[in-house]
Amino acid sequence: MKELKVTTGYEMALAAECSVNGCEVTLDGAVSVAAKKSSLLRSGFAGDMGKGKSLLTLVLLAGLAVKSFYSMEIPSFARIDSGVETHNEFAQELGAENYVPGYREYEAAFAAVYPKQEIRVGVEDCTGYEKPGQTAKSVIYTDHQGTSDDSIYIEENSGAEFCVDVEEEGFYELLLEYIPVTGSDSTVECSILIDKEVPYRELARVCYDRVWTRDTQLSEAGCGLTEQSAWIMGVTYDRERRIVEPLSVYLTKGEHKVSILSLKEPLLLHQIILSQKKQVQEYRCVKGFWDAVGIREIQGKPVVLEAKQVDRASVRTEYPEREETGMAAMPLRTLAHAKEAKRSMIGGGSWDKAGSWFEWEFEVEEAGYYHISLHFCQNYAREGACRKIMLDGAVPFREMERCEFDYGWGWKEDVLADDAGEPYVFYIKGGKHTLRIEAVPGGTESENAGGEQVQPLSIDWIRIAPAGNQKAKK
């Protein structure tokens, strides 16, 4: 077998992709694979390689970019032609010690330490930029789309490296403050390397959303949305949303290198933020705390949100959907059902992939416990459809990470409740808030399985009602 000539970042990105999808690859070269990896990868992580093949092109670029991060001026990407041999031969050459763990394995390998320190890394901390004929200084922008802060323009198939000084060891969530470059409706996809390595395979390909906001001039036409031109504070998720919470990395005390490599769509990057990993507790713990500090049920007027009047979304929706196009075909339509078919809504086709979300603004007069119910139709999938529920940008308790909507005929209103049918209560302060509903793969096996589909769900309206009300009428 031909030997591999690779850098550490390249090996890690390649192994990450192979461990997810399975591949048959060799590269021309004259040097054998490095025999040693980090202590984490030598600690016994092993797993089954997936089935199928992968082109690997984007991951190869991610790894190749890393080898040039040694000066402010960096040469162009090297060209490497890949051939195809048997996967077994390739796996034997790499060996088990090169296996890249999944996020859950990676997370379990470290102590549960969550520092309170927040680290902000900006343009001044950039130590390398990968683009033919350019340096980091030549791609610093100011006053872009009405902004006045310095930023770095990272083109597709290029990247930048930043120096990070960590004072407290532990898990940090990764956030980017960025603006996607206009011209496409696609999300931004990147690879993230820590100290020139992909620490776990989900970081080989992560995504950052575009944000579409309501255009008041198009409000009469429904949810006409235009792309937001302001800075976006985006948390890091794996592309398939197999992990429902934001991804984090474990950093020891001292200096580290964080590399952002653009795989799909360019972005304008203002800063990287490393913040404390948030721990989402179970409902019983959260409710117990709320009760202990004196939160109680209240009575009052419910708030009803028309689904079509969405304020922000990760997908572009020009017009509200109609039930005829948004719902699955039915063998028979009654007169009553035909009447309801005229409603406008967020239709099943709007949730086209994992991570698609819609967000609404609302206001309540009094702080206290509230119930949240949805008027929806889910006659698409008998196994149910799952959604993540977020209030003010956060999941209120763990059960809302994957909230299931059962299969059924026609439209119905259901309050968000536990398996026994007991409605959940949500503590909401008086004032303005946001509610976000996000499509996520369903089932407890979704983190370990591949190819999960997001099931459709049609929503007509959402009710946020004081928990002390007997029955809130629309």
C-alpha positions in Angstrom: 0.0 0.0 0.0 1.2 3.5 -0.7 2.3 5.4 2.3 0.5 8.6 3.5 2.1 11.9 3.7 0.0 14.0 6.0 -0.1 16.7 8.7 -1.7 16.2 12.1 -4.7 18.3 11.2 -5.1 16.4 7.9 -4.9 13.0 9.5 -7.5 14.0 12.1 -10.0 15.5 9.6 -9.6 12.4 7.3 -10.1 10.0 10.1 -13.1 11.9 11.3 -14.8 11.7 8.0 -14.0 8.0 7.6 -15.3 7.1 11.0 -18.6 8.7 10.2 -19.2 7.5 6.6 -16.6 4.9 5.8 -14.3 5.5 2.9 -11.7 3.9 0.6 -8.7 6.3 0.2 -4.9 6.4 -0.2 -2.7 9.4 -0.9 0.5 9.6 -2.8 3.5 10.3 -0.6 6.8 9.0 0.8 6.5 9.2 4.5 4.6 6.7 6.8 1.7 7.8 9.0 2.7 9.3 12.3 2.6 6.6 14.9 1.6 8.7 17.8 -1.4 10.9 18.5 -2.7 12.9 21.5 -3.2 11.0 24.7 -7.0 11.2 24.2 -6.8 9.2 21.0 -4.5 6.6 22.5 -6.8 6.0 25.5 -8.7 3.2 23.8 -11.3 4.9 21.7 -12.5 2.5 19.0 -15.6 2.1 17.0 -17.1 0.6 13.9 -16.4 2.4 10.6 -19.6 3.4 8.8 -20.6 1.9 5.5 -20.5 3.6 2.1 -18.1 6.0 0.5 -17.2 9.7 0.8 -15.5 12.1 -1.6 -13.7 13.8 1.3 -12.8 16.8 -0.8 -13.9 19.4 1.8 -12.3 17.6 4.7 -9.0 17.3 2.8 -9.0 21.0 2.3 -9.6 21.5 6.0 -6.6 19.4 6.9 -4.3 20.8 4.3 -5.0 24.4 5.3 -3.6 23.7 8.8 -0.1 22.8 7.7 0.5 26.4 6.5 -0.5 28.2 9.7 3.0 29.2 10.7 3.2 32.8 9.5 1.1 35.7 8.6 1.7 35.2 4.9 0.7 31.7 3.8 1.1 30.0 0.4 -1.8 28.6 -1.6 -3.4 25.2 -0.9 -1.3 22.3 -2.1 -2.9 20.0 -4.7 -3.1 16.4 -3.7 -4.6 13.7 -6.0 -6.3 10.9 -4.2 -6.7 7.4 -5.4 -9.0 4.6 -4.2 -8.1 1.3 -2.7 -9.8 -1.0 -0.2 -11.1 0.5 3.0 -9.7 -2.4 5.0 -6.2 -1.7 3.8 -6.6 2.0 4.6 -8.0 1.3 8.1 -5.1 -1.1 8.8 -2.6 1.6 7.9 -4.2 4.2 10.1 -4.8 1.9 13.0 -7.1 2.2 16.0 -5.0 4.8 17.7 -5.9 7.3 14.9 -9.6 6.9 15.5 -11.4 10.2 16.1 -14.0 9.9 18.9 -17.5 11.2 18.7 -18.6 14.1 20.8 -20.1 12.0 23.6 -16.9 9.9 23.9 -14.8 13.0 23.9 -17.0 14.6 26.5 -16.8 11.6 28.8 -13.0 11.6 28.7 -12.7 14.8 30.7 -13.9 15.9 34.2 -17.1 17.9 34.3 -15.4 21.3 34.7 -17.3 24.4 33.5 -15.3 27.7 34.0 -17.2 30.9 34.3 -14.5 32.7 32.3 -15.6 34.1 28.9 -12.9 34.5 26.3 -13.3 36.9 23.3 -10.9 36.4 20.4 -10.8 39.1 17.7 -8.9 40.2 14.6 -5.9 41.2 16.6 -5.5 37.6 17.7 -5.3 36.2 14.2 -2.0 34.5 13.6 -2.6 33.0 10.2 -4.7 33.2 7.1 -5.0 30.7 4.2 -5.7 32.2 0.8 -3.5 32.4 -2.3 -1.7 35.7 -2.5 -3.3 37.2 0.7 -2.3 37.8 4.3 -4.5 38.3 7.3 -4.1 42.0 7.1 -5.3 42.2 3.5 -8.7 40.7 4.4 -9.6 42.9 7.4 -12.7 44.8 6.7 -14.4 47.8 8.3 -17.8 49.4 7.9 -19.3 46.4 6.2 -23.1 46.6 5.7 -23.4 49.3 8.3 -21.1 47.8 10.9 -18.0 49.6 12.2 -16.1 46.8 13.8 -13.0 45.1 12.3 -13.6 41.7 10.9 -11.9 39.1 8.7 -13.5 37.9 5.4 -13.0 34.1 5.2 -13.7 32.9 1.7 -15.0 29.4 0.8 -12.1 26.9 1.0 -9.9 29.2 3.0 -9.5 29.7 6.8 -7.9 31.7 9.6 -6.1 30.7 12.8 -6.4 32.6 16.1 -4.4 32.5 19.3 -6.4 31.9 22.5 -5.1 32.4 26.1 -7.0 30.2 28.6 -6.8 31.0 32.3 -9.3 28.4 33.6 -9.3 24.8 32.4 -12.6 23.2 31.4 -15.3 22.9 28.8 -16.1 26.0 26.7 -18.9 26.5 24.2 -17.9 27.8 20.8 -19.7 30.9 19.4 -18.9 33.0 16.4 -20.0 36.6 15.8 -20.4 36.7 12.0 -22.3 37.8 9.0 -22.8 35.4 6.1 -21.9 36.9 2.7 -25.1 37.5 0.8 -25.9 35.8 -2.5 -27.0 32.3 -1.4 -29.7 30.9 0.9 -27.4 28.1 2.2 -26.0 27.9 5.7 -22.3 28.4 6.4 -20.4 25.2 6.9 -16.9 25.1 8.5 -14.4 22.8 10.1 -13.0 23.8 13.5 -9.5 22.6 14.7 -8.0 23.0 18.1 -4.2 23.1 18.2 -4.2 21.9 14.6 -6.3 18.8 15.3 -10.0 17.9 15.0 -10.7 16.9 18.6 -13.9 14.9 17.7 -15.5 14.1 14.5 -18.5 16.4 14.7 -16.2 19.4 14.5 -15.0 18.2 11.1 -18.2 19.8 9.7 -20.3 22.3 11.7 -22.8 24.9 10.5 -23.9 28.4 11.2 -27.2 29.8 10.2 -28.3 32.7 8.0 -31.0 34.7 9.7 -34.1 36.0 7.9 -36.2 38.7 9.5 -39.7 39.9 8.9 -40.1 42.6 6.3 -42.9 44.9 7.5 -43.6 45.9 3.9 -44.5 42.3 3.1 -46.5 41.6 6.2 -49.8 41.6 4.3 -48.4 38.7 2.2 -47.6 36.6 5.3 -44.2 35.8 6.5 -42.2 37.6 3.9 -38.6 37.5 5.1 -35.4 39.3 4.2 -31.8 38.4 5.1 -30.5 40.0 8.3 -27.4 42.2 7.7 -26.5 42.7 11.3 -24.0 40.6 13.3 -25.2 37.2 14.2 -24.1 35.5 17.5 -24.1 31.9 16.4 -23.5 28.8 18.5 -21.8 25.8 17.0 -23.8 22.7 16.0 -22.9 19.7 14.0 -24.3 19.7 10.5 -26.8 16.9 11.0 -28.0 18.1 14.5 -27.3 14.7 16.0 -26.2 16.5 19.1 -29.1 18.7 20.2 -27.1 21.0 22.5 -24.3 23.4 21.3 -20.9 21.8 20.9 -18.0 22.6 23.3 -14.3 21.9 23.6 -12.1 21.1 26.6 -9.2 23.5 26.9 -6.4 23.3 29.4 -4.8 26.3 31.0 -2.4 28.1 28.6 -2.2 29.1 25.0 -4.2 27.4 22.3 -4.8 27.7 18.5 -8.3 27.8 17.1 -8.7 27.4 13.3 -11.8 28.3 11.4 -11.9 26.7 7.9 -14.7 27.6 5.6 -16.0 24.6 3.6 -19.2 26.1 2.2 -20.2 29.7 1.9 -18.0 32.7 2.8 -18.5 34.7 6.0 -17.3 37.9 7.6 -16.0 37.0 11.1 -15.8 39.6 13.8 -14.8 37.4 16.8 -14.8 34.0 18.4 -16.3 33.7 21.8 -15.5 30.8 24.2 -18.1 30.8 27.0 -19.2 28.6 29.9 -20.8 25.3 28.8 -24.5 25.6 29.8 -26.0 22.7 31.7 -29.7 22.0 31.0 -31.4 20.4 33.9 -34.4 18.1 33.9 -37.9 19.5 34.4 -38.3 18.3 38.0 -35.1 20.0 39.0 -36.0 23.3 37.3 -39.6 23.3 38.5 -38.4 22.5 42.0 -36.1 25.6 42.0 -38.9 27.8 40.6 -41.2 26.6 43.3 -38.6 27.2 46.0 -38.1 30.8 45.0 -41.8 31.5 45.1 -42.9 31.3 41.4 -46.7 30.6 41.3 -49.5 30.2 38.9 -51.2 33.3 37.7 -54.4 34.2 35.8 -54.7 36.6 32.9 -55.2 37.0 29.2 -53.4 34.5 27.0 -51.1 35.5 24.1 -51.8 33.9 20.8 -49.1 33.9 18.1 -50.1 33.4 14.5 -47.5 31.0 13.0 -47.4 32.9 9.7 -46.3 36.1 11.5 -42.8 34.8 12.2 -40.3 37.4 13.2 -37.1 35.5 12.5 -36.2 32.2 10.8 -33.2 30.2 9.6 -35.0 29.4 6.3 -36.3 31.9 3.7 -40.1 31.8 3.4 -41.7 34.3 1.0 -45.4 33.5 1.6 -47.4 31.5 4.1 -48.2 28.0 3.1 -51.7 26.6 2.5 -52.8 23.3 3.9 -53.3 21.9 0.5 -49.6 22.1 -0.3 -48.2 21.8 3.2 -50.0 18.6 4.3 -49.6 15.1 3.2 -52.2 13.7 0.7 -55.3 12.3 2.3 -57.6 9.7 0.8 -60.8 11.7 1.7 -61.6 15.3 2.7 -64.7 16.1 4.6 -66.4 19.4 4.2 -65.1 20.6 7.5 -61.6 19.6 6.6 -61.9 21.4 3.2 -62.9 24.6 5.1 -59.8 24.4 7.3 -57.6 23.9 4.2 -57.8 27.7 3.6 -55.7 28.5 6.7 -52.2 30.0 6.4 -49.5 28.4 8.4 -45.9 27.3 8.8 -46.2 24.2 6.7 -44.5 20.8 6.9 -42.3 21.6 3.9 -40.7 24.6 5.7 -38.8 22.2 8.0 -36.6 20.9 5.2 -33.7 19.8 7.3 -32.4 19.4 10.9 -31.7 22.8 12.5 -34.4 24.7 10.6 -36.1 27.1 13.0 -38.7 29.8 13.3 -38.9 32.5 16.1 -41.7 34.7 17.3 -41.7 37.7 19.6 -44.3 38.1 22.3 -45.0 40.0 25.5 -46.7 39.1 28.8 -47.9 41.5 31.4 -47.2 39.5 34.6 -44.4 37.2 35.7 -45.5 33.6 36.6 -46.2 30.1 35.3 -47.5 29.7 31.8 -48.6 26.8 29.6 -47.6 26.6 26.0 -49.8 24.9 23.4 -49.7 24.5 19.7 -52.5 24.2 17.1 -50.9 21.8 14.7 -51.3 18.9 12.3 -48.9 16.0 12.1 -50.3 13.4 9.7 -47.0 12.7 8.0 -45.1 10.3 10.2 -46.5 7.6 12.5 -43.3 7.6 14.6 -43.9 11.3 15.5 -42.1 14.6 14.8 -39.7 16.2 17.2 -39.0 19.9 17.8 -36.7 21.8 20.2 -38.5 24.5 22.2 -36.5 27.6 23.2 -37.4 30.7 25.3 -35.2 33.7 25.0 -32.5 31.8 23.2 -32.2 28.9 25.7 -33.8 25.5 26.3 -35.8 25.9 29.6 -35.4 22.3 30.7 -34.0 19.1 29.1 -37.4 17.7 28.0 -37.7 20.6 25.6 -34.6 19.5 23.6 -36.7 16.9 21.8 -40.4 17.5 22.2 -42.5 15.0 20.3 -45.7 15.7 18.4 -47.8 12.6 17.8 -49.3 11.4 14.6 -53.0 12.1 14.1 -55.8 13.0 11.8 -56.5 16.7 11.2 -55.8 19.7 13.3 -55.7 19.8 17.1 -54.5 21.9 20.0 -52.1 20.2 22.4 -50.4 21.7 25.4 -46.7 20.8 25.9 -46.9 18.0 28.5 -45.0 15.0 29.9 -45.6 11.3 28.9 -48.3 11.1 31.5 -50.2 14.0 30.0 -49.3 16.5 32.8 -48.8 19.9 31.3 -45.4 21.5 31.7 -45.3 25.0 33.2 -42.8 27.6 32.0 -41.7 30.5 34.2 -41.9 33.7 32.1 -41.1 37.2 33.4 -43.2 40.2 32.6 -42.1 41.9 29.4 -40.9 41.0 25.9 -39.6 37.5 25.0 -38.9 35.2 22.1 -40.1 31.7 21.4 -38.2 29.5 18.9 -39.2 26.1 17.5 -36.5 24.1 15.8 -36.6 20.9 13.8 -34.5 18.1 15.3 -34.1 14.4 14.5 -36.3 12.2 16.7 -35.6 9.2 18.8 -33.1 8.4 21.5 -30.8 6.7 18.9 -30.4 9.8 16.8 -26.9 10.7 18.1 -25.5 7.3 17.1 -27.4 6.6 13.9 -26.9 8.2 10.5 -29.3 9.6 7.9 -32.1 10.6 10.3 -34.8 12.6 8.7 -36.7 15.5 10.2 -40.4 14.8 10.1 -42.8 17.6 8.9 -45.0 19.5 11.2 -47.7 22.1 10.3 -48.4 24.9 12.8 -51.3 27.2 12.7 -51.0 29.2 15.9 -49.3 29.1 19.3 -51.0 29.9 22.6 -49.0 31.1 25.7 -51.6 31.0 28.5 -51.3 31.7 32.3 -51.3 28.4 34.1 -54.0 29.6 36.5 -56.6 29.8 33.7 -59.0 27.0 33.5 -59.4 27.2 29.7 -58.0 29.9 27.5 -60.1 30.5 24.4 -58.6 31.7 21.1 
